[in-house]
Amino acid sequence: MCLFTLAAFTALLTRERQCRTEFNDMIGNAWQDCVAWYMSALKVFPEDTPEGQNLRVSIPTDLPEAAAGTGSGGTPEAPIPGDNP
């Protein structure tokens, strides 16, 4: 019984790790898309236009100090039991 439970738990951890990796990849792609959109928008709307001023004022381009160190919006990733980095 314990071996089956351990095997099931290990399989669950493996799947969770795979899902987390896929999710992080998707978030990374979404972030790159947002950055590309912003860079394109800055070219389309010059700084001296109302739209350009609004873009530059309303969209933050600096990370808060707490988030800058972790690369994940300030929330450190929780460790997975049995996961050896």
C-alpha positions in Angstrom: 0.0 0.0 0.0 2.8 2.5 0.9 4.7 1.8 -2.3 1.6 2.4 -4.4 1.0 5.6 -2.5 4.6 6.7 -2.9 4.5 5.9 -6.6 1.3 7.8 -7.1 2.7 10.8 -5.2 5.9 10.7 -7.3 3.9 10.6 -10.5 1.8 13.5 -9.3 4.9 15.5 -8.5 6.3 14.8 -11.9 3.1 15.9 -13.6 2.9 19.0 -11.5 6.5 19.9 -12.4 5.7 19.4 -16.1 2.6 21.6 -15.9 4.6 24.3 -14.0 7.3 24.2 -16.7 4.7 24.5 -19.5 2.9 27.3 -17.7 6.2 29.2 -17.1 7.0 28.8 -20.8 3.5 30.2 -21.8 4.0 33.2 -19.4 7.4 33.8 -20.8 5.9 33.9 -24.3 3.1 36.2 -23.2 5.6 38.5 -21.6 7.7 38.6 -24.8 4.5 39.4 -26.8 3.7 42.3 -24.4 7.2 43.7 -24.7 7.0 43.5 -28.5 3.6 45.2 -28.6 4.9 48.0 -26.4 8.0 48.5 -28.6 5.8 48.6 -31.7 3.3 51.0 -30.0 6.1 53.4 -29.1 7.1 53.5 -32.8 3.5 54.0 -34.0 2.7 56.7 -31.4 5.6 59.3 -31.1 6.3 60.8 -27.7 4.9 64.2 -28.7 1.4 62.8 -29.4 -1.4 62.4 -26.7 -1.4 58.6 -27.4 2.4 58.4 -27.1 2.4 60.3 -23.9 -0.4 58.1 -22.5 1.6 55.0 -23.4 4.7 56.2 -21.7 3.0 57.4 -18.6 0.4 54.6 -18.0 2.5 51.5 -18.7 5.3 50.8 -16.1 8.5 49.7 -17.6 10.5 49.2 -14.3 9.9 46.3 -12.0 9.4 47.0 -8.3 12.6 46.3 -6.3 11.1 43.2 -4.7 10.3 41.6 -8.1 13.5 42.5 -9.7 15.5 39.9 -7.7 13.2 36.9 -8.3 12.2 37.3 -11.9 8.7 36.1 -11.0 6.8 39.2 -10.0 8.1 39.1 -6.5 6.7 35.7 -5.6 9.4 33.1 -5.0 8.6 29.6 -6.4 7.7 27.1 -3.7 10.0 24.1 -3.5 8.7 20.7 -4.4 9.4 17.9 -1.9 12.0 15.6 -3.3 13.0 18.0 -6.0 16.8 18.4 -6.0 17.8 21.5 -7.9 
